[in-house]
Amino acid sequence: MRILIIEDEPYARKELIRLLGETGCSMDVLASLESVDDAVEWLQMNPMPDLILMDIQLADGLSFEIFKKVKITAPVIFTTAYDQYAIQAFKVNSVDYLLKPIKLEELSHALQKLDEVRNQYAATGIPAESLDIEKLLRSFRPEYKTRFMIRLGDQFKSVDASDIAYIKAEDNEVMLVSHANRTYMIDYSLDELKQVLDPAIFFRISRSYIVSIRAVAKVSRYFNSRLVIDLVPAAGEKVLVSRVKVQEFLGWMDR
């Protein structure tokens, strides 16, 4: 089976390829692409694969944009971090969907399901006329948090997301630092914040830091293939980009 993977997270791509190998199915991964533009170009230049594994949120937009630019005649298995209720709108137009983190048994089940509908797709492809792309795009554009309520003793203060310079986790506490260099304690974990902050503006560079693009003053190479960044306001310590995040971070900076 010839498979095309469209996934913008390097770890997720590697994990998906590893899981495919463990399913025991005979398959060839033709390419691993990370953006709408790359996927459109590849699909225009190459024969249609036997299966597409496609994430929803890609580096340059939602994968549904691909359907507007290329006629997809291969079955698709969507991979997504969204809850089940949100993807019912397109489930009938795909073989299946897999919620991240993807489990081996779920991937195997999806591939078995593909066998059941393979003849249908070989004959007709995805019914493009029933795929309401604009509706899907509207449904899946995330609504990121625009403000946070911060507790200050017996009082509360609203802090706009646009005022956040960076967020730091230290000693089981999470601190929000504003562009005005004010520090607030916040009742979120960095994992939670990564899900609710706009990824075009905020990037998690390590286990300890999420930074705003506006707070990054300088980026320099550092020991062991890492990067060190100067933040404004200054963090008072070396702020490093994890080695595994370097390429993704540079891509984020270059958008």
DOBADO-567867 format. One record per residue (C-alpha): residue number from 1; residue in one letter; x, y, z. Coordinates in steps of 0.001 Angstrom, whole numbers, plus 500000, padded with zeros to 6 digits. Example, Ala and Ser with C-alpha at 12.3 -4.5 7.8 and 13.67 -1.06 7.14 Angstrom:
% residues 2
nr / rest / px / py / pz
1 / A / 512300 / 495500 / 507800
2 / S / 513670 / 498940 / 507140
This chain:
% residues 255
nr / rest / px / py / pz
1 / M / 500000 / 500000 / 500000
2 / R / 501349 / 503421 / 498987
3 / I / 500762 / 505944 / 501785
4 / L / 501114 / 509734 / 501875
5 / I / 501483 / 511365 / 505312
6 / I / 500510 / 515012 / 505774
7 / E / 501512 / 516034 / 509309
8 / D / 503391 / 519133 / 510489
9 / E / 504671 / 517856 / 513842
10 / P / 508014 / 516020 / 513464
11 / Y / 507444 / 513757 / 516468
12 / A / 503934 / 512881 / 515323
13 / R / 505243 / 511993 / 511846
14 / K / 507919 / 509690 / 513249
15 / E / 505464 / 508062 / 515640
16 / L / 502933 / 507511 / 512869
17 / I / 505546 / 505874 / 510647
18 / R / 506640 / 503683 / 513565
19 / L / 503062 / 502588 / 514255
20 / L / 502464 / 501844 / 510581
21 / G / 505455 / 499513 / 510683
22 / E / 504017 / 497712 / 513699
23 / T / 500634 / 497040 / 512063
24 / G / 502222 / 494274 / 509988
25 / C / 500708 / 495615 / 506764
26 / S / 502834 / 495818 / 503631
27 / M / 503212 / 499512 / 502881
28 / D / 505441 / 502183 / 501381
29 / V / 505432 / 505726 / 502794
30 / L / 505797 / 507848 / 499663
31 / A / 506355 / 511183 / 501407
32 / S / 505849 / 513013 / 504686
33 / L / 504609 / 516562 / 504108
34 / E / 503948 / 519281 / 506652
35 / S / 501964 / 522036 / 504930
36 / V / 498980 / 522688 / 502689
37 / D / 501231 / 524128 / 499973
38 / D / 503597 / 521134 / 500035
39 / A / 500683 / 518711 / 499889
40 / V / 499025 / 520493 / 496971
41 / E / 502290 / 520585 / 495014
42 / W / 503033 / 516904 / 495702
43 / L / 499536 / 515766 / 494751
44 / Q / 499658 / 517753 / 491522
45 / M / 503011 / 516255 / 490544
46 / N / 502528 / 512612 / 491584
47 / P / 500025 / 509786 / 491103
48 / M / 497358 / 509535 / 493771
49 / P / 498464 / 507282 / 496681
50 / D / 496443 / 504366 / 497990
51 / L / 495829 / 506155 / 501294
52 / I / 496394 / 509609 / 502799
53 / L / 496950 / 510062 / 506522
54 / M / 496148 / 513719 / 507070
55 / D / 496353 / 515969 / 510112
56 / I / 493818 / 518786 / 510309
57 / Q / 495938 / 521660 / 511629
58 / L / 499027 / 522084 / 509435
59 / A / 501916 / 524532 / 509429
60 / D / 500182 / 526941 / 507046
61 / G / 496496 / 526303 / 507684
62 / L / 493793 / 523660 / 507794
63 / S / 494202 / 520558 / 505640
64 / F / 490686 / 521033 / 504267
65 / E / 492216 / 523744 / 502058
66 / I / 493904 / 520941 / 500093
67 / F / 490509 / 519690 / 498907
68 / K / 489777 / 523113 / 497422
69 / K / 492894 / 522988 / 495242
70 / V / 493275 / 519317 / 494327
71 / K / 490736 / 516620 / 493539
72 / I / 491421 / 513922 / 496124
73 / T / 490477 / 510475 / 494829
74 / A / 492285 / 508515 / 497545
75 / P / 490707 / 507492 / 500841
76 / V / 491716 / 509647 / 503806
77 / I / 492262 / 508860 / 507461
78 / F / 492302 / 512082 / 509446
79 / T / 494525 / 512444 / 512503
80 / T / 493542 / 515150 / 514940
81 / A / 493695 / 516392 / 518501
82 / Y / 490085 / 517586 / 518296
83 / D / 487322 / 515858 / 520215
84 / Q / 485075 / 513389 / 518466
85 / Y / 482005 / 515645 / 518382
86 / A / 483847 / 518234 / 516291
87 / I / 484705 / 515916 / 513428
88 / Q / 481352 / 514290 / 512809
89 / A / 480794 / 516827 / 510019
90 / F / 483317 / 515171 / 507736
91 / K / 483411 / 511621 / 509070
92 / V / 481183 / 510364 / 506250
93 / N / 483731 / 511617 / 503705
94 / S / 486700 / 509838 / 505202
95 / V / 487583 / 506266 / 506027
96 / D / 488109 / 507086 / 509679
97 / Y / 489683 / 509523 / 512100
98 / L / 492285 / 508979 / 514808
99 / L / 492468 / 511095 / 517920
100 / K / 495979 / 511976 / 519088
101 / P / 497923 / 510462 / 520711
102 / I / 497353 / 507677 / 518199
103 / K / 497255 / 504121 / 519506
104 / L / 498405 / 501077 / 517551
105 / E / 495109 / 499213 / 517897
106 / E / 493144 / 502224 / 516606
107 / L / 495417 / 502618 / 513585
108 / S / 495150 / 498899 / 512839
109 / H / 491364 / 499093 / 513048
110 / A / 491301 / 502050 / 510649
111 / L / 493414 / 500130 / 508135
112 / Q / 491058 / 497162 / 508402
113 / K / 488157 / 499506 / 507769
114 / L / 489984 / 500788 / 504683
115 / D / 489979 / 497272 / 503234
116 / E / 486200 / 497195 / 503585
117 / V / 485667 / 500353 / 501538
118 / R / 488641 / 500120 / 499149
119 / N / 486505 / 499035 / 496179
120 / Q / 484155 / 501954 / 496710
121 / Y / 487000 / 504471 / 496668
122 / A / 488699 / 502813 / 493720
123 / A / 485535 / 503236 / 491696
124 / T / 484395 / 506712 / 492713
125 / G / 486933 / 508417 / 494971
126 / I / 485788 / 510815 / 497670
127 / P / 482428 / 512371 / 496706
128 / A / 483669 / 515933 / 496310
129 / E / 480178 / 517298 / 495758
130 / S / 479204 / 516287 / 499290
131 / L / 482334 / 517714 / 500913
132 / D / 481324 / 521159 / 502217
133 / I / 484831 / 522590 / 502483
134 / E / 483833 / 526089 / 503545
135 / K / 481667 / 524698 / 506328
136 / L / 484522 / 522485 / 507525
137 / L / 486957 / 525388 / 507493
138 / R / 484590 / 527504 / 509572
139 / S / 483982 / 524659 / 512005
140 / F / 487643 / 523902 / 512589
141 / R / 489137 / 527350 / 512890
142 / P / 490085 / 527286 / 516563
143 / E / 488947 / 530026 / 518894
144 / Y / 491979 / 530818 / 521011
145 / K / 491789 / 532537 / 524370
146 / T / 492023 / 536308 / 524184
147 / R / 492290 / 536988 / 527907
148 / F / 492999 / 535318 / 531240
149 / M / 491525 / 536032 / 534664
150 / I / 494350 / 536307 / 537183
151 / R / 493691 / 536013 / 540902
152 / L / 495453 / 538592 / 543062
153 / G / 494581 / 537794 / 546657
154 / D / 490857 / 538492 / 546973
155 / Q / 490743 / 540316 / 543643
156 / F / 490838 / 539347 / 539982
157 / K / 492589 / 540992 / 537078
158 / S / 492003 / 540415 / 533366
159 / V / 495164 / 540078 / 531275
160 / D / 494876 / 540136 / 527489
161 / A / 496703 / 537366 / 525631
162 / S / 498284 / 540079 / 523469
163 / D / 499958 / 541468 / 526629
164 / I / 501765 / 538171 / 527381
165 / A / 505505 / 538190 / 526630
166 / Y / 506220 / 534679 / 527878
167 / I / 505092 / 532052 / 530358
168 / K / 507483 / 530170 / 532584
169 / A / 507048 / 527013 / 534677
170 / E / 509238 / 526680 / 537759
171 / D / 508912 / 524591 / 540928
172 / N / 505344 / 523477 / 540137
173 / E / 504272 / 527078 / 539564
174 / V / 503417 / 528756 / 536273
175 / M / 504169 / 532445 / 535885
176 / L / 502888 / 534793 / 533195
177 / V / 505220 / 537688 / 532355
178 / S / 503698 / 540628 / 530493
179 / H / 505341 / 542915 / 527969
180 / A / 505206 / 545559 / 530706
181 / N / 507375 / 543230 / 532850
182 / R / 504666 / 542361 / 535343
183 / T / 504557 / 538804 / 536679
184 / Y / 501388 / 536924 / 537589
185 / M / 500741 / 533413 / 538831
186 / I / 498353 / 531502 / 536593
187 / D / 496320 / 528341 / 537236
188 / Y / 497190 / 526572 / 533996
189 / S / 499850 / 524050 / 533062
190 / L / 502052 / 524708 / 530034
191 / D / 500387 / 521748 / 528304
192 / E / 496991 / 523386 / 528774
193 / L / 498252 / 526793 / 527671
194 / K / 499745 / 525370 / 524491
195 / Q / 496257 / 524226 / 523486
196 / V / 494483 / 527548 / 524123
197 / L / 497074 / 530087 / 522883
198 / D / 497308 / 531054 / 519213
199 / P / 500232 / 529037 / 517743
200 / A / 500918 / 531801 / 515230
201 / I / 501879 / 534055 / 518163
202 / F / 503045 / 531674 / 520896
203 / F / 505541 / 528809 / 520756
204 / R / 506548 / 526314 / 523434
205 / I / 510329 / 526251 / 523163
206 / S / 510977 / 523826 / 526041
207 / R / 509391 / 522138 / 529029
208 / S / 509671 / 525414 / 530934
209 / Y / 508830 / 528212 / 528481
210 / I / 506152 / 529388 / 526088
211 / V / 507193 / 532603 / 524329
212 / S / 505424 / 535242 / 522288
213 / I / 506879 / 536191 / 518920
214 / R / 506929 / 539820 / 520081
215 / A / 509146 / 538938 / 523058
216 / V / 511917 / 537299 / 521012
217 / A / 514625 / 539932 / 520571
218 / K / 517529 / 537776 / 519371
219 / V / 518191 / 534132 / 518497
220 / S / 521709 / 532635 / 518628
221 / R / 523202 / 529190 / 518170
222 / Y / 524186 / 527433 / 521369
223 / F / 526001 / 524342 / 522556
224 / N / 524729 / 520881 / 521569
225 / S / 522685 / 522077 / 518551
226 / R / 520363 / 524165 / 520669
227 / L / 519391 / 527833 / 520383
228 / V / 519527 / 530546 / 523019
229 / I / 517094 / 533435 / 522785
230 / D / 517059 / 536891 / 524321
231 / L / 513632 / 537852 / 525589
232 / V / 512126 / 541281 / 526231
233 / P / 511602 / 541744 / 529096
234 / A / 514697 / 539792 / 530101
235 / A / 514104 / 536454 / 531814
236 / G / 517135 / 536690 / 534119
237 / E / 518488 / 533331 / 532946
238 / K / 519550 / 531563 / 529756
239 / V / 516446 / 530689 / 527799
240 / L / 517126 / 527745 / 525499
241 / V / 515179 / 526191 / 522658
242 / S / 515205 / 522413 / 523051
243 / R / 517245 / 520631 / 520398
244 / V / 514210 / 518719 / 519119
245 / K / 512318 / 522013 / 518753
246 / V / 514994 / 523963 / 516852
247 / Q / 513816 / 523401 / 513268
248 / E / 510158 / 523827 / 514178
249 / F / 510969 / 527020 / 516094
250 / L / 512949 / 528491 / 513196
251 / G / 510074 / 527670 / 510869
252 / W / 507663 / 529384 / 513251
253 / M / 509877 / 532473 / 513368
254 / D / 509981 / 532577 / 509561
255 / R / 506236 / 532466 / 508932
